[in-house]
Amino acid sequence: MVDLEYFNGTEWVKTGSFGGENIAWWSLGGDDHNYRTVNAETGAVLTDRSEYGGK
């Protein structure tokens, strides 16, 4: 499983869980600024499309 998270300026907020990374990004419809995908089991960041670089 892959979690999709949004950075609201203060913290990362989980916005959903998906069966794969491509489906998570597709769910945003192209508006993916300040989002990242995280492996739900390990917590490892898979892809970060934020200006915060996973901080």
Secondary structure as GFF3:
##gff-version 3
##sequence-region A 1 55
A	DSSP	beta_strand	2	7	.	.	.	ID=ss1
A	DSSP	beta_strand	12	18	.	.	.	ID=ss2
A	DSSP	alpha_helix	21	26	.	.	.	ID=ss3
A	DSSP	beta_strand	35	39	.	.	.	ID=ss4
A	DSSP	beta_strand	45	48	.	.	.	ID=ss5
###
